[in-house]
């Protein structure tokens, strides 16, 4: 697993950066999932804001969000990914070479299976400050009636955050 301070260097044929996040909405008995995929220029290639059934822990929510994010990326045709999430335990679990025998091991192994099918992958932890767009998409899921997907379009709920991130480049 790469350190969150590592500068993103795509492989020679260019990779896409996938950030995901999850949040528990206790009052709704649901979790929210947010996913954003950028190219190396920072342009939005795909995004998702979705709700899923309730979970028992934040770690379970992050793992389910990660699995959904990787499935979404694969379905959208991305095969070279820099996968970034905010939960260090989740990122360590999916980057580990050893089988995961924890209670959430099945989900971890599902994610590992999915990423083995990619042409190239890098797994790294990012701080909340590096995951703000995905977090905004999670919060948007709180009030959404249905799952929302954007392909090659900037999601309206995150335009302001995307602008802010672009100013920091």
NORDA-V232546 format. One line per field, one symbol per residue. phi: phi as a letter, one per 40 degrees, with the letter a starting at -180 (. if undefined). A space follows every 50 residues. Layout:
phi->???
This chain:
phi->.cccccccbccdcgbbcbbbaaacbdcbfabbbbbbbbcccgccbaaaba bbcdbcacccccccccccccdcccccgcbbbbcbbcbccccccccccccc bcccdccdcdcdcccccccaabbacbcdccbccccccccccdbccbcbbb bfaccdcbdcccccccccc
